[in-house]
């Protein structure tokens, strides 16, 4: 094997790339949903009415952080 072969990154197939980028469309809704469910369950447990909003906002923040990390990782 030549030294140039070791330095060259392997090219991904179009299906792998499509699969990776389709994750972006699911990150934010999934994060918001999980945050909402956790807040809702805690509201039921403690008899409050505001925790679902707090955890939903935390889910939104977590979703955007995940999207920014994904974009930073896949920059060319």
FINU-763457 format. One record per residue: residue number from 1; residue in three letters; x, y, z of N, C-alpha, C in turn. Coordinates in steps of 0.001 Angstrom, whole numbers. Atoms other than C-alpha are relative to their C-alpha. Example, Ala and Ser with C-alpha at 12.3 -4.5 7.8 and 13.67 -1.06 7.14 Angstrom:
REM FINU-763457
<atom n="1" res="ala" n_px="890" n_py="-1190" n_pz="0" ca_px="12300" ca_py="-4500" ca_pz="7800" c_px="900" c_py="1200" c_pz="0"/>
<atom n="2" res="ser" n_px="-820" n_py="-1190" n_pz="-60" ca_px="13670" ca_py="-1060" ca_pz="7140" c_px="-770" c_py="1090" c_pz="730"/>
REM end
This chain:
REM FINU-763457
<atom n="1" res="unk" n_px="827" n_py="-1178" n_pz="0" ca_px="0" ca_py="0" ca_pz="0" c_px="871" c_py="1240" c_pz="0"/>
<atom n="2" res="unk" n_px="-752" n_py="-1234" n_pz="59" ca_px="1169" ca_py="3475" ca_pz="-762" c_px="-457" c_py="952" c_pz="1109"/>
<atom n="3" res="unk" n_px="312" n_py="-956" n_pz="-1049" ca_px="1257" ca_py="6340" ca_pz="1685" c_px="-1199" c_py="864" c_pz="-367"/>
<atom n="4" res="unk" n_px="1129" n_py="-817" n_pz="443" ca_px="-1254" ca_py="8324" ca_pz="-413" c_px="-1327" c_py="-698" c_pz="253"/>
<atom n="5" res="unk" n_px="1221" n_py="751" n_pz="-238" ca_px="-3825" ca_py="5542" ca_pz="-22" c_px="-443" c_py="96" c_pz="1458"/>
<atom n="6" res="unk" n_px="337" n_py="-88" n_pz="-1413" ca_px="-3664" ca_py="5844" ca_pz="3761" c_px="-572" c_py="1365" c_pz="368"/>
<atom n="7" res="unk" n_px="444" n_py="-1355" n_pz="-313" ca_px="-4260" ca_py="9603" ca_pz="3761" c_px="-1347" c_py="339" c_pz="-628"/>
<atom n="8" res="unk" n_px="1233" n_py="-305" n_pz="712" ca_px="-7187" ca_py="9596" ca_pz="1328" c_px="-1197" c_py="-599" c_pz="751"/>
<atom n="9" res="unk" n_px="1178" n_py="558" n_pz="-674" ca_px="-10556" ca_py="9279" ca_pz="3135" c_px="-850" c_py="-796" c_pz="-988"/>
<atom n="10" res="unk" n_px="872" n_py="810" n_pz="848" ca_px="-12944" ca_py="6655" ca_pz="1809" c_px="-1236" c_py="808" c_pz="-374"/>
<atom n="11" res="unk" n_px="1204" n_py="-686" n_pz="448" ca_px="-15801" ca_py="8034" ca_pz="-248" c_px="-1222" c_py="-801" c_pz="427"/>
<atom n="12" res="unk" n_px="1234" n_py="640" n_pz="-444" ca_px="-19265" ca_py="7310" ca_pz="1092" c_px="-956" c_py="-118" c_pz="-1177"/>
<atom n="13" res="unk" n_px="1004" n_py="149" n_pz="1051" ca_px="-22059" ca_py="6019" ca_pz="-1088" c_px="-1093" c_py="1049" c_pz="194"/>
<atom n="14" res="unk" n_px="1066" n_py="-990" n_pz="-56" ca_px="-24987" ca_py="8275" ca_pz="-1868" c_px="-1048" c_py="-383" c_pz="1038"/>
<atom n="15" res="unk" n_px="996" n_py="459" n_pz="-971" ca_px="-27223" ca_py="6136" ca_pz="375" c_px="445" c_py="273" c_pz="1424"/>
<atom n="16" res="unk" n_px="-522" n_py="-306" n_pz="-1337" ca_px="-24980" ca_py="6583" ca_pz="3390" c_px="-128" c_py="1495" c_pz="277"/>
<atom n="17" res="unk" n_px="105" n_py="-1454" n_pz="-157" ca_px="-24877" ca_py="10337" ca_pz="2841" c_px="-1459" c_py="408" c_pz="204"/>
<atom n="18" res="unk" n_px="1425" n_py="-311" n_pz="-143" ca_px="-28661" ca_py="10480" ca_pz="2405" c_px="-517" c_py="-411" c_pz="1373"/>
<atom n="19" res="unk" n_px="407" n_py="446" n_pz="-1324" ca_px="-29132" ca_py="8490" ca_pz="5603" c_px="488" c_py="919" c_pz="1097"/>
<atom n="20" res="unk" n_px="-546" n_py="-910" n_pz="-1002" ca_px="-26869" ca_py="10783" ca_pz="7578" c_px="-756" c_py="1324" c_pz="16"/>
<atom n="21" res="unk" n_px="676" n_py="-1292" n_pz="55" ca_px="-28591" ca_py="13938" ca_pz="6373" c_px="-1491" c_py="-99" c_pz="291"/>
<atom n="22" res="unk" n_px="1411" n_py="143" n_pz="-371" ca_px="-32079" ca_py="12529" ca_pz="6894" c_px="-170" c_py="41" c_pz="1514"/>
<atom n="23" res="unk" n_px="55" n_py="-106" n_pz="-1460" ca_px="-31233" ca_py="12427" ca_pz="10598" c_px="-306" c_py="1421" c_pz="437"/>
<atom n="24" res="unk" n_px="176" n_py="-1399" n_pz="-376" ca_px="-31237" ca_py="16224" ca_pz="10656" c_px="-1487" c_py="343" c_pz="110"/>
<atom n="25" res="unk" n_px="1430" n_py="-276" n_pz="-21" ca_px="-34961" ca_py="16296" ca_pz="9904" c_px="-729" c_py="-614" c_pz="1179"/>
<atom n="26" res="unk" n_px="647" n_py="658" n_pz="-1136" ca_px="-35715" ca_py="14071" ca_pz="12874" c_px="553" c_py="444" c_pz="1352"/>
<atom n="27" res="unk" n_px="-633" n_py="-351" n_pz="-1267" ca_px="-33381" ca_py="15515" ca_pz="15510" c_px="-867" c_py="968" c_pz="802"/>
<atom n="28" res="unk" n_px="751" n_py="-1024" n_pz="-732" ca_px="-35411" ca_py="18601" ca_pz="16433" c_px="-1377" c_py="-491" c_pz="450"/>
<atom n="29" res="unk" n_px="1309" n_py="473" n_pz="-480" ca_px="-38913" ca_py="17051" ca_pz="16491" c_px="105" c_py="-1064" c_pz="1091"/>
<atom n="30" res="unk" n_px="-160" n_py="1037" n_pz="-1015" ca_px="-37672" ca_py="14064" ca_pz="18479" c_px="413" c_py="605" c_pz="1341"/>
<atom n="31" res="unk" n_px="-444" n_py="-647" n_pz="-1236" ca_px="-35928" ca_py="16283" ca_pz="21030" c_px="-1144" c_py="739" c_pz="678"/>
<atom n="32" res="unk" n_px="1141" n_py="-735" n_pz="-555" ca_px="-38995" ca_py="18477" ca_pz="21478" c_px="-1016" c_py="-973" c_pz="587"/>
<atom n="33" res="unk" n_px="973" n_py="987" n_pz="-478" ca_px="-41264" ca_py="15441" ca_pz="21833" c_px="452" c_py="-646" c_pz="1308"/>
<atom n="34" res="unk" n_px="-516" n_py="633" n_pz="-1222" ca_px="-39036" ca_py="13766" ca_pz="24430" c_px="-48" c_py="990" c_pz="1170"/>
<atom n="35" res="unk" n_px="73" n_py="-1011" n_pz="-1051" ca_px="-38779" ca_py="17017" ca_pz="26406" c_px="-1427" c_py="208" c_pz="479"/>
<atom n="36" res="unk" n_px="1404" n_py="-170" n_pz="-359" ca_px="-42551" ca_py="17449" ca_pz="26323" c_px="-507" c_py="-1173" c_pz="844"/>
<atom n="37" res="unk" n_px="481" n_py="1183" n_pz="-729" ca_px="-43224" ca_py="13885" ca_pz="27469" c_px="575" c_py="-38" c_pz="1411"/>
<atom n="38" res="unk" n_px="-602" n_py="-14" n_pz="-1338" ca_px="-40769" ca_py="14155" ca_pz="30359" c_px="-676" c_py="1055" c_pz="868"/>
<atom n="39" res="unk" n_px="668" n_py="-1055" n_pz="-754" ca_px="-42311" ca_py="17456" ca_pz="31445" c_px="-1431" c_py="-355" c_pz="354"/>
<atom n="40" res="unk" n_px="1384" n_py="402" n_pz="-247" ca_px="-45843" ca_py="16104" ca_pz="31106" c_px="-79" c_py="-1025" c_pz="1128"/>
<atom n="41" res="unk" n_px="6" n_py="1027" n_pz="-1044" ca_px="-45047" ca_py="13063" ca_pz="33222" c_px="376" c_py="581" c_pz="1363"/>
<atom n="42" res="unk" n_px="-348" n_py="-647" n_pz="-1260" ca_px="-43377" ca_py="15219" ca_pz="35862" c_px="-1133" c_py="886" c_pz="505"/>
<atom n="43" res="unk" n_px="1174" n_py="-786" n_pz="-393" ca_px="-46405" ca_py="17547" ca_pz="35864" c_px="-1048" c_py="-884" c_pz="655"/>
<atom n="44" res="unk" n_px="966" n_py="924" n_pz="-587" ca_px="-48660" ca_py="14574" ca_pz="36531" c_px="480" c_py="-500" c_pz="1357"/>
<atom n="45" res="unk" n_px="-558" n_py="541" n_pz="-1238" ca_px="-46328" ca_py="13272" ca_pz="39241" c_px="-74" c_py="1024" c_pz="1141"/>
<atom n="46" res="unk" n_px="-85" n_py="-1019" n_pz="-1051" ca_px="-45972" ca_py="16564" ca_pz="41129" c_px="-1218" c_py="910" c_pz="69"/>
<atom n="47" res="unk" n_px="1212" n_py="-813" n_pz="-28" ca_px="-49354" ca_py="18141" ca_pz="40326" c_px="229" c_py="1440" c_pz="-428"/>
<atom n="48" res="unk" n_px="-280" n_py="-1345" n_pz="486" ca_px="-47861" ca_py="21154" ca_pz="38564" c_px="-558" c_py="167" c_pz="-1412"/>
<atom n="49" res="unk" n_px="532" n_py="-241" n_pz="1342" ca_px="-48820" ca_py="22785" ca_pz="35271" c_px="1006" c_py="691" c_pz="-919"/>
<atom n="50" res="unk" n_px="-957" n_py="-763" n_pz="795" ca_px="-45618" ca_py="24363" ca_pz="33957" c_px="1234" c_py="-803" c_pz="-418"/>
<atom n="51" res="unk" n_px="-1224" n_py="745" n_pz="298" ca_px="-42924" ca_py="21662" ca_pz="33806" c_px="57" c_py="-469" c_pz="-1452"/>
<atom n="52" res="unk" n_px="-31" n_py="443" n_pz="1398" ca_px="-43989" ca_py="20494" ca_pz="30353" c_px="595" c_py="1079" c_pz="-902"/>
<atom n="53" res="unk" n_px="-568" n_py="-1092" n_pz="798" ca_px="-43099" ca_py="23941" ca_pz="28969" c_px="1501" c_py="114" c_pz="219"/>
<atom n="54" res="unk" n_px="-1422" n_py="-93" n_pz="-310" ca_px="-39736" ca_py="24002" ca_pz="30733" c_px="769" c_py="-1091" c_pz="-724"/>
<atom n="55" res="unk" n_px="-709" n_py="1106" n_pz="630" ca_px="-38746" ca_py="20574" ca_pz="29454" c_px="-142" c_py="23" c_pz="-1521"/>
<atom n="56" res="unk" n_px="121" n_py="-139" n_pz="1441" ca_px="-40106" ca_py="21285" ca_pz="25994" c_px="1013" c_py="1025" c_pz="-515"/>
<atom n="57" res="unk" n_px="-1020" n_py="-978" n_pz="380" ca_px="-37888" ca_py="24386" ca_pz="25819" c_px="1399" c_py="-601" c_pz="88"/>
<atom n="58" res="unk" n_px="-1289" n_py="694" n_pz="-89" ca_px="-34953" ca_py="22283" ca_pz="27018" c_px="182" c_py="-961" c_pz="-1172"/>
<atom n="59" res="unk" n_px="-64" n_py="880" n_pz="1167" ca_px="-35783" ca_py="19798" ca_pz="24241" c_px="321" c_py="770" c_pz="-1266"/>
<atom n="60" res="unk" n_px="-288" n_py="-834" n_pz="1172" ca_px="-35745" ca_py="22603" ca_pz="21671" c_px="1476" c_py="386" c_pz="-12"/>
<atom n="61" res="unk" n_px="-1414" n_py="-373" n_pz="-98" ca_px="-32357" ca_py="23784" ca_pz="22911" c_px="898" c_py="-1197" c_pz="-316"/>
<atom n="62" res="unk" n_px="-797" n_py="1204" n_pz="256" ca_px="-31007" ca_py="20229" ca_pz="22903" c_px="-37" c_py="-385" c_pz="-1475"/>
<atom n="63" res="unk" n_px="106" n_py="297" n_pz="1426" ca_px="-32285" ca_py="19719" ca_pz="19352" c_px="881" c_py="902" c_pz="-841"/>
<atom n="64" res="unk" n_px="-849" n_py="-919" n_pz="751" ca_px="-30564" ca_py="22840" ca_pz="18060" c_px="1477" c_py="-265" c_pz="250"/>
<atom n="65" res="unk" n_px="-1400" n_py="335" n_pz="-292" ca_px="-27338" ca_py="21908" ca_pz="19828" c_px="416" c_py="-1229" c_pz="-800"/>
<atom n="66" res="unk" n_px="-311" n_py="1209" n_pz="767" ca_px="-27472" ca_py="18473" ca_pz="18200" c_px="133" c_py="300" c_pz="-1489"/>
<atom n="67" res="unk" n_px="-88" n_py="-364" n_pz="1416" ca_px="-28112" ca_py="20000" ca_pz="14780" c_px="1300" c_py="741" c_pz="-283"/>
<atom n="68" res="unk" n_px="-1251" n_py="-735" n_pz="197" ca_px="-25197" ca_py="22425" ca_pz="15169" c_px="1205" c_py="-926" c_pz="79"/>
<atom n="69" res="unk" n_px="-1099" n_py="970" n_pz="-80" ca_px="-22921" ca_py="19570" ca_pz="16236" c_px="81" c_py="-840" c_pz="-1264"/>
<atom n="70" res="unk" n_px="18" n_py="795" n_pz="1236" ca_px="-24006" ca_py="17524" ca_pz="13215" c_px="564" c_py="799" c_pz="-1154"/>
<atom n="71" res="unk" n_px="-496" n_py="-850" n_pz="1094" ca_px="-23367" ca_py="20425" ca_pz="10847" c_px="1489" c_py="225" c_pz="130"/>
<atom n="72" res="unk" n_px="-1433" n_py="-225" n_pz="-211" ca_px="-19967" ca_py="21132" ca_pz="12408" c_px="798" c_py="-1257" c_pz="-352"/>
<atom n="73" res="unk" n_px="-696" n_py="1258" n_pz="270" ca_px="-19000" ca_py="17454" ca_pz="12122" c_px="70" c_py="-285" c_pz="-1505"/>
<atom n="74" res="unk" n_px="73" n_py="331" n_pz="1424" ca_px="-20025" ca_py="17243" ca_pz="8444" c_px="403" c_py="1154" c_pz="-907"/>
<atom n="75" res="unk" n_px="-500" n_py="-1080" n_pz="857" ca_px="-18466" ca_py="20487" ca_pz="7238" c_px="1105" c_py="-539" c_pz="-895"/>
<atom n="76" res="unk" n_px="-1054" n_py="434" n_pz="924" ca_px="-16249" ca_py="20035" ca_pz="4230" c_px="1096" c_py="1003" c_pz="-77"/>
REM end
